[in-house]
């Protein structure tokens, strides 16, 4: 498993590029873990404080899964689970 380390020593632009291209990491055939929940990059995008980043965190988790991430580290488990359940059903991934 590999964790690309969102936020750790990376600029806002680095984090966006990493999320954009996460599919390339997943294409290597190794399980990818993405920890995007409440990250400062989400605050920069939304203008929200840490405790107010629920929706942005869920959106980021969905993007990561869509790009091939197998494991997401989240704070809002129920919200993320529900969003992923809907995505899975609609995309026929279940």
C-alpha positions as CSV (number, residue, x, y, z in Angstrom):
1,X,0.0,0.0,0.0
2,X,1.2,3.5,-0.7
3,X,0.0,6.8,0.9
4,X,1.0,9.8,-1.3
5,X,0.9,12.0,1.8
6,X,-1.4,14.8,1.0
7,X,-0.5,17.9,2.9
8,X,2.9,16.7,4.1
9,X,5.5,19.1,2.8
10,X,3.5,19.9,-0.3
11,X,2.2,23.2,-1.6
12,X,-1.5,23.7,-2.4
13,X,-0.6,23.3,-6.1
14,X,1.3,20.0,-5.4
15,X,-1.7,18.6,-3.5
16,X,-4.1,19.6,-6.4
17,X,-1.8,18.0,-9.0
18,X,-1.5,14.9,-6.9
19,X,-5.2,14.5,-6.5
20,X,-5.7,15.2,-10.2
21,X,-3.2,12.5,-11.2
22,X,-3.9,10.0,-8.5
23,X,-5.0,7.6,-11.1
24,X,-1.4,7.2,-12.3
25,X,-0.4,6.1,-8.8
26,X,-3.2,3.6,-8.7
27,X,-2.3,2.3,-12.2
28,X,1.0,1.0,-10.7
29,X,-1.1,-1.8,-9.2
30,X,-0.5,-1.1,-5.6
31,X,-3.3,-0.2,-3.2
32,X,-3.5,3.5,-2.6
33,X,-4.6,5.2,0.6
34,X,-5.7,8.8,0.5
35,X,-6.0,10.9,3.6
36,X,-7.7,14.1,2.4
37,X,-10.2,14.6,5.2
38,X,-10.2,18.2,6.6
39,X,-6.9,19.0,4.8
40,X,-5.8,22.7,4.6
41,X,-6.1,22.5,0.8
42,X,-9.8,22.0,1.2
43,X,-9.9,25.0,3.4
44,X,-8.1,27.0,0.8
45,X,-10.6,26.0,-1.8
46,X,-13.7,26.5,0.3
47,X,-12.7,29.2,2.7
48,X,-13.9,27.0,5.6
49,X,-12.3,26.2,8.9
50,X,-11.3,22.7,9.8
51,X,-14.5,21.7,11.5
52,X,-16.6,23.0,8.6
53,X,-15.0,20.9,5.8
54,X,-17.3,17.9,5.9
55,X,-18.7,18.4,2.4
56,X,-15.3,19.2,0.9
57,X,-13.8,16.1,2.6
58,X,-16.5,13.9,1.2
59,X,-16.1,15.3,-2.3
60,X,-12.3,14.8,-2.1
61,X,-12.8,11.2,-0.9
62,X,-15.2,10.6,-3.9
63,X,-12.6,12.0,-6.3
64,X,-9.9,9.8,-4.8
65,X,-12.0,6.7,-5.1
66,X,-13.0,7.6,-8.7
67,X,-9.3,7.8,-9.5
68,X,-8.6,4.3,-8.1
69,X,-7.9,4.8,-4.4
70,X,-8.9,1.7,-2.5
71,X,-8.7,3.2,1.1
72,X,-9.7,6.6,2.3
73,X,-8.9,8.0,5.7
74,X,-11.8,10.1,6.8
75,X,-13.2,11.9,9.9
76,X,-16.8,11.8,8.7
77,X,-17.3,8.1,8.3
78,X,-21.1,8.0,7.9
79,X,-21.2,10.9,5.4
80,X,-18.4,9.4,3.3
81,X,-19.9,5.9,3.5
82,X,-23.2,7.2,2.2
83,X,-21.7,9.2,-0.6
84,X,-19.6,6.2,-1.7
85,X,-22.7,3.9,-1.5
86,X,-24.6,6.2,-3.9
87,X,-21.6,6.6,-6.2
88,X,-21.0,2.8,-6.2
89,X,-24.7,2.1,-7.0
90,X,-24.9,4.7,-9.8
91,X,-21.6,3.7,-11.3
92,X,-22.4,0.0,-11.2
93,X,-19.3,-0.7,-9.2
94,X,-21.0,-2.8,-6.5
